[in-house]
Amino acid sequence: GNLSGALDQFQRAQTVAPIDARPRTDYALTWLQLHPDQPTVSVALLEQVIRDSPWYVAAFISRARVAQSGGDVAGAESWLRQGLVKNPNDARLLLPLGELFARTGRVDEARQTLELALKYETRTDVQQEIARELAGLR
């Protein structure tokens, strides 16, 4: 609940490990919660993380969510697809892409993407979540 305190902690973590993607991504998301009307700080930081840590899928997912919250569905799809180029067949990226397709009425693409996510996902709880998403498409 103390978002300002969280920002301070993430800044401290960045001082200790300046190239670690995790505290920078968390800082960007926390900043956005505190300042939803000022997304440029978060966007710049997330894009920096994506450039220097393209293996960190959470940054791609977060950047896609920021785009979608701003009404940029095409941008959200683009960020998820870029993440998949760097991290092929990663269920953590396939699931939100499938959900995006479902929300925008692209049912066939949603089904294909979610089935792929289910194929590559190893965590039982997430497999169940994907199965529920698929069932909702039918």
Secondary structure, 3 states (H helix, E strand, C coil): CCHHHHHHHHHHHHHHCCCCHHHHHHHHHHHHHHCCCCHHHHHHHHHHHHHHCCCCHHHHHHHHHHHHHCCCHHHHHHHHHHHHHHCCCCHHHHHHHHHHHHHCCCHHHHHHHHHHHHHHCCCHHHHHHHHHHHHHHC
